[in-house]
Amino acid sequence: MNITLNQTDSTNAQLKVVLEEADYAPKVDQQVKEYSKKAQIKGFRPGKVPAGLVKKMYGKSILVEQINKTLQEEISKYIRENDVKLLGEPLPEPSQEQIDWDTQKEFEFNYAVGLLPDFNLPLDKSVEGYTIEVDEKTLDEAYTNLKRQFGKTVNPETSEQGDFISGELKAVEGEFLSKTLIPTNRVVEGQEQFVGVKEGDVIRFDIRKTFGDDDSALAHVTGLSKDEVADLNGEFEFTVDKINRTEEAELNQELFDKLFGKDEVTTEEAYHEKIRETIKENYEREADNLLYRNIIDTLTDNVEVELPTEFFKRWLLVTNEGKLTQEQIEENFDKYLRELKWSMIKNKVVEENELKVSNEEVVNATKEKMLAQFNMPEIPEELVESMNNYANQYLQQDNGRNYIQEYEQLLAEKVLAKLKEQVTVVEKTITAEDFKNNSFE
């Protein structure tokens, strides 16, 4: 066997593989013998089919199968032993001559190869990060939302601002008629019409003026789609059936237990501190995610590396046959290039820092996600074995795809954590309210 790599330029090469009979014949003969033991052919007892007959009947398919298998194994071995940095996999070049599988003994195969050159990480670039201060407005909103979330619904006789009023909505002109629920806080004009009403009262209003340009509010009130309400207008009548009001939960031990577990918090001071800590942790997690996106964007935008772009396009087309067209590849090629650059950066960080993810880390991370899903702080002793079995079953599903996804996610987290240490992070202090109101696109 002879394998040669001929580099045509800095990012492209031709890989030639020449197979001689000695490279594949023993494997073909062995496979024929295996077929002879298993083949069921009329006139022969199981396991007694002559090898010559099997070779005559199945020899060509066995030959093709073994040559393809040998090619894959030997090319992978060559790439690994020679530390060739490839983009994707080698792509077979069309053969100039038709292969004669019946008589040919020596075979030549040629492949196009995309090479990934070495490069330097642009770690001299600075990245903006955020330190979040929990302001009083954010805290007050959290307190109010929690009290409402865990409050109880009552049905007063007379409506107030903020109530939800259920009833029948119909067009004054036209056939529209529907049972609906009107949130009074979505009314932008004429709110006084919806305050102080009781069962049986009829409210007449211009639906477009009442809900303004908020098509989502109109869709909610009418039960129609956003497209259907786009041109909706005119006079409507609403007959009040029931007033719905959420009374805020009291700040007591019952609320504390619902939020944090039995007797985990027992005083108002501890409640306020716990809420502040939770909000701060949530915003710090969001700030970290934003910082990581900034790191990815900054490094990807500034890395200087020459890539085999034409090979990359061809590789995308071949490996996504039937899923991507040439036009789609051209249209989205900048995105594919960015993804490739980030993959190269990630692999370089892994290699230079010898980052690894253990099986134990994968299993533990999976169990932590399961605990979070069931809102459990830790695994009860009697459920430890069941949880371990469930986690292992989940990771083995779909031929281990879940395991690979969890592994890759943990590895990416380690890469980003390492890069966070290596780049200069310029911290900007910002309130939670300002952070929430900024899109950071």
ZAZADO-715678 format. One record per residue (C-alpha): residue number from 1; x, y, z. Coordinates in nm, 2 decimals, m for minus. Layout:
! ZAZADO-715678
- i/x/y/z
- NUM/X/Y/Z;
...
END
This chain:
! ZAZADO-715678
- i/x/y/z
- 1/0.00/0.00/0.00;
- 2/0.12/0.35/m0.08;
- 3/m0.03/0.67/0.05;
- 4/0.10/1.01/m0.05;
- 5/m0.02/1.36/0.03;
- 6/0.06/1.62/m0.23;
- 7/0.00/1.98/m0.10;
- 8/m0.11/2.20/m0.39;
- 9/m0.12/2.52/m0.20;
- 10/m0.13/2.64/0.17;
- 11/m0.48/2.51/0.23;
- 12/m0.54/2.23/m0.03;
- 13/m0.39/1.89/m0.11;
- 14/m0.44/1.57/m0.30;
- 15/m0.43/1.24/m0.12;
- 16/m0.35/0.94/m0.34;
- 17/m0.39/0.58/m0.21;
- 18/m0.26/0.28/m0.41;
- 19/m0.39/m0.06/m0.30;
- 20/m0.21/m0.38/m0.41;
- 21/m0.36/m0.73/m0.40;
- 22/m0.17/m0.81/m0.08;
- 23/m0.33/m0.52/0.10;
- 24/m0.69/m0.65/0.07;
- 25/m0.68/m1.02/m0.05;
- 26/m0.63/m1.18/0.29;
- 27/m0.93/m0.98/0.43;
- 28/m1.14/m1.08/0.13;
- 29/m1.05/m1.45/0.17;
- 30/m1.14/m1.43/0.54;
- 31/m1.47/m1.27/0.47;
- 32/m1.55/m1.54/0.21;
- 33/m1.48/m1.81/0.47;
- 34/m1.72/m1.63/0.71;
- 35/m1.99/m1.62/0.45;
- 36/m1.93/m2.00/0.38;
- 37/m2.01/m2.08/0.74;
- 38/m2.33/m1.87/0.75;
- 39/m2.46/m1.90/0.39;
- 40/m2.78/m2.10/0.33;
- 41/m2.78/m2.23/m0.03;
- 42/m3.01/m2.50/m0.15;
- 43/m2.83/m2.83/m0.19;
- 44/m2.57/m2.76/0.08;
- 45/m2.59/m2.82/0.45;
- 46/m2.54/m2.50/0.67;
- 47/m2.17/m2.43/0.71;
- 48/m2.07/m2.66/0.42;
- 49/m2.11/m2.43/0.13;
- 50/m1.78/m2.43/m0.08;
- 51/m1.58/m2.11/m0.05;
- 52/m1.53/m2.11/m0.43;
- 53/m1.91/m2.10/m0.48;
- 54/m1.95/m1.82/m0.23;
- 55/m1.67/m1.63/m0.40;
- 56/m1.84/m1.68/m0.74;
- 57/m2.17/m1.56/m0.61;
- 58/m2.07/m1.28/m0.37;
- 59/m1.70/m1.22/m0.44;
- 60/m1.74/m0.88/m0.61;
- 61/m1.95/m0.73/m0.34;
- 62/m1.72/m0.87/m0.07;
- 63/m1.42/m0.72/m0.26;
- 64/m1.58/m0.38/m0.29;
- 65/m1.68/m0.38/0.08;
- 66/m1.34/m0.48/0.20;
- 67/m1.16/m0.23/m0.02;
- 68/m1.38/0.05/0.11;
- 69/m1.32/m0.06/0.46;
- 70/m0.95/m0.08/0.41;
- 71/m0.94/0.27/0.26;
- 72/m1.12/0.42/0.55;
- 73/m0.90/0.25/0.81;
- 74/m0.57/0.33/0.63;
- 75/m0.66/0.69/0.55;
- 76/m0.76/0.75/0.91;
- 77/m0.44/0.59/1.03;
- 78/m0.23/0.80/0.79;
- 79/m0.39/1.12/0.90;
- 80/m0.36/1.04/1.27;
- 81/0.00/0.93/1.25;
- 82/0.11/1.22/1.04;
- 83/m0.09/1.47/1.24;
- 84/m0.26/1.62/0.93;
- 85/m0.51/1.89/1.03;
- 86/m0.81/1.84/0.80;
- 87/m1.13/2.03/0.74;
- 88/m1.39/1.76/0.75;
- 89/m1.30/1.45/0.57;
- 90/m1.12/1.38/0.23;
- 91/m1.36/1.39/m0.06;
- 92/m1.32/1.13/m0.34;
- 93/m1.22/1.27/m0.67;
- 94/m1.40/1.13/m0.98;
- 95/m1.20/0.84/m1.13;
- 96/m1.07/0.89/m1.48;
- 97/m1.09/0.52/m1.56;
- 98/m1.36/0.27/m1.49;
- 99/m1.27/0.02/m1.23;
- 100/m1.28/m0.34/m1.35;
- 101/m1.37/m0.53/m1.03;
- 102/m1.35/m0.87/m1.21;
- 103/m0.99/m0.85/m1.33;
- 104/m0.82/m0.56/m1.17;
- 105/m0.56/m0.63/m0.90;
- 106/m0.42/m0.29/m0.82;
- 107/m0.64/0.01/m0.74;
- 108/m0.57/0.38/m0.72;
- 109/m0.79/0.63/m0.54;
- 110/m0.76/1.00/m0.52;
- 111/m0.91/1.25/m0.28;
- 112/m0.93/1.62/m0.24;
- 113/m0.82/1.74/0.10;
- 114/m0.88/2.07/0.28;
- 115/m0.60/2.17/0.52;
- 116/m0.64/2.37/0.83;
- 117/m0.32/2.58/0.90;
- 118/m0.19/2.67/1.24;
- 119/m0.29/3.01/1.37;
- 120/m0.25/3.24/1.68;
- 121/m0.54/3.32/1.91;
- 122/m0.60/3.69/1.92;
- 123/m0.59/3.70/2.30;
- 124/m0.47/4.06/2.31;
- 125/m0.82/4.18/2.23;
- 126/m1.04/4.32/2.52;
- 127/m1.39/4.21/2.58;
- 128/m1.67/4.39/2.75;
- 129/m1.83/4.23/3.06;
- 130/m2.09/4.34/3.30;
- 131/m2.12/4.35/3.68;
- 132/m2.49/4.36/3.77;
- 133/m2.62/4.57/4.06;
- 134/m2.97/4.47/4.19;
- 135/m3.16/4.79/4.21;
- 136/m3.48/4.86/4.42;
- 137/m3.71/4.88/4.12;
- 138/m3.61/4.52/4.01;
- 139/m3.66/4.40/4.37;
- 140/m4.00/4.56/4.40;
- 141/m4.11/4.41/4.07;
- 142/m3.99/4.07/4.19;
- 143/m4.18/4.10/4.52;
- 144/m4.50/4.21/4.34;
- 145/m4.48/3.93/4.08;
- 146/m4.42/3.66/4.34;
- 147/m4.72/3.78/4.55;
- 148/m4.94/3.78/4.25;
- 149/m4.81/3.44/4.13;
- 150/m4.88/3.28/4.46;
- 151/m5.20/3.48/4.53;
- 152/m5.56/3.36/4.50;
- 153/m5.82/3.46/4.24;
- 154/m6.14/3.62/4.37;
- 155/m6.45/3.74/4.19;
- 156/m6.56/4.08/4.32;
- 157/m6.89/4.24/4.23;
- 158/m6.73/4.56/4.08;
- 159/m6.42/4.59/3.87;
- 160/m6.10/4.78/3.94;
- 161/m5.80/4.87/3.73;
- 162/m5.58/4.56/3.68;
- 163/m5.87/4.31/3.69;
- 164/m5.95/4.06/3.42;
- 165/m6.31/4.09/3.30;
- 166/m6.47/3.79/3.12;
- 167/m6.78/3.81/2.90;
- 168/m6.92/3.81/2.55;
- 169/m6.77/4.03/2.28;
- 170/m6.96/4.10/1.96;
- 171/m6.92/4.34/1.67;
- 172/m7.19/4.61/1.64;
- 173/m7.19/4.56/1.27;
- 174/m7.09/4.21/1.14;
- 175/m7.11/3.86/1.27;
- 176/m6.82/3.84/1.51;
- 177/m6.92/3.69/1.84;
- 178/m6.69/3.53/2.10;
- 179/m6.65/3.46/2.47;
- 180/m6.34/3.63/2.59;
- 181/m6.13/3.78/2.87;
- 182/m6.03/4.14/2.87;
- 183/m5.71/4.24/3.08;
- 184/m5.79/4.59/3.18;
- 185/m5.42/4.68/3.19;
- 186/m5.40/4.62/2.81;
- 187/m5.65/4.90/2.75;
- 188/m5.48/5.21/2.62;
- 189/m5.77/5.45/2.57;
- 190/m6.10/5.47/2.77;
- 191/m5.99/5.27/3.08;
- 192/m6.26/5.44/3.28;
- 193/m6.52/5.24/3.09;
- 194/m6.38/4.91/3.23;
- 195/m6.36/5.03/3.59;
- 196/m6.66/5.01/3.82;
- 197/m6.85/4.77/3.60;
- 198/m7.04/4.46/3.72;
- 199/m7.21/4.15/3.59;
- 200/m7.46/4.23/3.31;
- 201/m7.31/4.57/3.22;
- 202/m7.26/4.64/2.85;
- 203/m6.95/4.84/2.74;
- 204/m6.94/4.98/2.39;
- 205/m6.61/5.09/2.24;
- 206/m6.40/5.13/1.93;
- 207/m6.18/4.82/1.94;
- 208/m5.88/4.98/1.76;
- 209/m5.88/5.29/1.98;
- 210/m5.92/5.08/2.29;
- 211/m5.63/4.85/2.23;
- 212/m5.43/5.08/2.00;
- 213/m5.17/4.93/1.77;
- 214/m5.10/4.63/1.99;
- 215/m5.21/4.35/1.76;
- 216/m5.10/4.09/2.02;
- 217/m5.35/4.24/2.27;
- 218/m5.62/4.24/2.00;
- 219/m5.54/3.88/1.91;
- 220/m5.56/3.78/2.28;
- 221/m5.90/3.96/2.33;
- 222/m6.06/3.83/2.01;
- 223/m5.91/3.49/1.98;
- 224/m5.80/3.56/1.63;
- 225/m5.45/3.54/1.48;
- 226/m5.23/3.85/1.45;
- 227/m5.28/3.84/1.08;
- 228/m5.65/3.83/1.12;
- 229/m5.66/4.13/1.35;
- 230/m5.43/4.34/1.14;
- 231/m5.72/4.52/0.97;
- 232/m5.97/4.48/1.25;
- 233/m6.16/4.80/1.35;
- 234/m6.51/4.93/1.43;
- 235/m6.75/4.94/1.72;
- 236/m6.78/4.64/1.96;
- 237/m7.00/4.56/2.26;
- 238/m6.88/4.37/2.56;
- 239/m7.13/4.22/2.80;
- 240/m6.97/4.16/3.14;
- 241/m7.01/3.81/3.29;
- 242/m6.75/3.79/3.57;
- 243/m6.48/4.00/3.73;
- 244/m6.15/3.82/3.80;
- 245/m5.90/3.96/4.04;
- 246/m5.58/3.82/4.19;
- 247/m5.53/3.91/4.55;
- 248/m5.16/3.92/4.64;
- 249/m5.03/3.65/4.87;
- 250/m4.95/3.76/5.23;
- 251/m4.59/3.78/5.33;
- 252/m4.59/3.49/5.57;
- 253/m4.45/3.14/5.64;
- 254/m4.69/2.98/5.39;
- 255/m4.54/3.19/5.11;
- 256/m4.18/3.13/5.23;
- 257/m4.24/2.75/5.22;
- 258/m4.39/2.76/4.88;
- 259/m4.10/2.95/4.74;
- 260/m3.80/2.79/4.92;
- 261/m3.91/2.47/5.08;
- 262/m4.03/2.39/5.43;
- 263/m3.87/2.62/5.69;
- 264/m3.58/2.71/5.47;
- 265/m3.67/3.07/5.52;
- 266/m3.85/3.18/5.84;
- 267/m3.82/3.56/5.86;
- 268/m3.90/3.86/5.63;
- 269/m3.53/3.96/5.65;
- 270/m3.42/3.62/5.53;
- 271/m3.69/3.63/5.26;
- 272/m3.57/3.96/5.12;
- 273/m3.20/3.85/5.13;
- 274/m3.29/3.52/4.95;
- 275/m3.48/3.70/4.68;
- 276/m3.19/3.94/4.63;
- 277/m2.94/3.66/4.61;
- 278/m3.16/3.47/4.36;
- 279/m3.20/3.77/4.14;
- 280/m2.83/3.85/4.15;
- 281/m2.74/3.49/4.06;
- 282/m2.98/3.49/3.77;
- 283/m2.84/3.82/3.63;
- 284/m2.49/3.70/3.69;
- 285/m2.56/3.39/3.48;
- 286/m2.71/3.61/3.20;
- 287/m2.41/3.84/3.22;
- 288/m2.18/3.55/3.19;
- 289/m2.37/3.42/2.89;
- 290/m2.34/3.77/2.73;
- 291/m1.97/3.78/2.81;
- 292/m1.92/3.44/2.65;
- 293/m2.10/3.55/2.33;
- 294/m1.87/3.86/2.33;
- 295/m1.57/3.64/2.36;
- 296/m1.68/3.41/2.08;
- 297/m1.76/3.71/1.85;
- 298/m1.44/3.90/1.93;
- 299/m1.21/3.60/1.87;
- 300/m1.39/3.49/1.56;
- 301/m1.39/3.84/1.42;
- 302/m1.02/3.89/1.48;
- 303/m0.86/3.55/1.42;
- 304/m0.63/3.56/1.11;
- 305/m0.63/3.23/0.94;
- 306/m0.64/3.12/0.57;
- 307/m0.91/2.86/0.50;
- 308/m0.98/2.63/0.20;
- 309/m1.31/2.81/0.12;
- 310/m1.38/2.63/m0.21;
- 311/m1.32/2.29/m0.06;
- 312/m1.53/2.39/0.24;
- 313/m1.82/2.47/0.01;
- 314/m1.79/2.14/m0.17;
- 315/m1.76/1.95/0.16;
- 316/m2.08/2.12/0.29;
- 317/m2.27/2.03/m0.03;
- 318/m2.15/1.66/m0.03;
- 319/m2.20/1.59/0.34;
- 320/m2.54/1.76/0.34;
- 321/m2.66/1.61/0.02;
- 322/m3.04/1.67/m0.02;
- 323/m3.04/1.91/0.28;
- 324/m2.84/2.21/0.14;
- 325/m2.83/2.35/m0.21;
- 326/m2.54/2.53/m0.36;
- 327/m2.74/2.85/m0.35;
- 328/m2.81/2.81/0.02;
- 329/m2.45/2.75/0.09;
- 330/m2.35/3.06/m0.09;
- 331/m2.61/3.26/0.08;
- 332/m2.52/3.15/0.43;
- 333/m2.14/3.09/0.38;
- 334/m2.03/3.37/0.61;
- 335/m2.22/3.20/0.89;
- 336/m2.06/2.87/0.81;
- 337/m1.72/3.03/0.81;
- 338/m1.77/3.18/1.15;
- 339/m1.88/2.84/1.28;
- 340/m1.57/2.68/1.14;
- 341/m1.34/2.95/1.29;
- 342/m1.50/2.91/1.63;
- 343/m1.46/2.53/1.60;
- 344/m1.09/2.57/1.52;
- 345/m1.05/2.82/1.81;
- 346/m1.22/2.58/2.05;
- 347/m1.01/2.28/1.94;
- 348/m0.69/2.49/1.97;
- 349/m0.78/2.59/2.33;
- 350/m0.86/2.22/2.42;
- 351/m0.53/2.10/2.27;
- 352/m0.31/2.38/2.42;
- 353/m0.46/2.35/2.77;
- 354/m0.52/1.97/2.77;
- 355/m0.89/2.02/2.86;
- 356/m1.08/1.70/2.92;
- 357/m1.43/1.60/3.03;
- 358/m1.46/1.28/3.24;
- 359/m1.75/1.03/3.22;
- 360/m1.82/1.12/3.59;
- 361/m1.86/1.49/3.49;
- 362/m2.10/1.40/3.21;
- 363/m2.32/1.18/3.44;
- 364/m2.32/1.43/3.72;
- 365/m2.42/1.72/3.49;
- 366/m2.70/1.51/3.36;
- 367/m2.83/1.44/3.71;
- 368/m2.81/1.80/3.81;
- 369/m3.03/1.89/3.51;
- 370/m3.28/1.63/3.61;
- 371/m3.28/1.76/3.97;
- 372/m3.35/2.11/3.84;
- 373/m3.63/1.98/3.62;
- 374/m3.80/1.83/3.92;
- 375/m3.71/2.13/4.14;
- 376/m3.52/1.91/4.38;
- 377/m3.21/2.06/4.56;
- 378/m3.05/1.71/4.60;
- 379/m3.12/1.34/4.54;
- 380/m3.31/1.17/4.83;
- 381/m3.11/0.87/4.95;
- 382/m3.38/0.63/4.84;
- 383/m3.37/0.76/4.49;
- 384/m3.00/0.76/4.43;
- 385/m2.99/0.43/4.24;
- 386/m3.30/0.51/4.04;
- 387/m3.16/0.85/3.94;
- 388/m2.82/0.69/3.84;
- 389/m3.00/0.44/3.62;
- 390/m3.23/0.70/3.46;
- 391/m2.93/0.93/3.38;
- 392/m2.73/0.64/3.22;
- 393/m3.04/0.53/3.02;
- 394/m3.08/0.89/2.90;
- 395/m2.72/0.92/2.80;
- 396/m2.72/0.60/2.60;
- 397/m3.03/0.68/2.40;
- 398/m3.01/0.74/2.03;
- 399/m2.68/0.55/2.00;
- 400/m2.52/0.77/2.26;
- 401/m2.61/1.10/2.10;
- 402/m2.73/1.25/2.43;
- 403/m2.39/1.16/2.58;
- 404/m2.20/1.33/2.30;
- 405/m2.42/1.65/2.33;
- 406/m2.36/1.67/2.70;
- 407/m1.99/1.60/2.66;
- 408/m1.96/1.87/2.39;
- 409/m2.15/2.12/2.61;
- 410/m1.93/2.07/2.91;
- 411/m1.62/2.09/2.69;
- 412/m1.74/2.42/2.54;
- 413/m1.80/2.55/2.89;
- 414/m1.44/2.47/2.99;
- 415/m1.31/2.64/2.68;
- 416/m1.50/2.96/2.75;
- 417/m1.40/2.95/3.11;
- 418/m1.03/2.92/3.00;
- 419/m1.07/3.20/2.75;
- 420/m1.23/3.42/3.01;
- 421/m0.91/3.38/3.21;
- 422/m0.69/3.46/2.91;
- 423/m0.85/3.76/2.75;
- 424/m0.88/4.11/2.90;
- 425/m1.23/4.16/3.03;
- 426/m1.33/4.53/3.08;
- 427/m1.60/4.52/3.34;
- 428/m1.89/4.77/3.33;
- 429/m2.12/4.81/3.63;
- 430/m2.48/4.83/3.53;
- 431/m2.81/4.81/3.72;
- 432/m3.03/4.51/3.67;
- 433/m3.30/4.74/3.53;
- 434/m3.06/4.89/3.27;
- 435/m2.93/4.54/3.18;
- 436/m3.28/4.41/3.12;
- 437/m3.37/4.71/2.90;
- 438/m3.07/4.68/2.68;
- 439/m3.08/4.43/2.39;
- 440/m2.70/4.40/2.36;
- 441/m2.74/4.28/2.00;
END
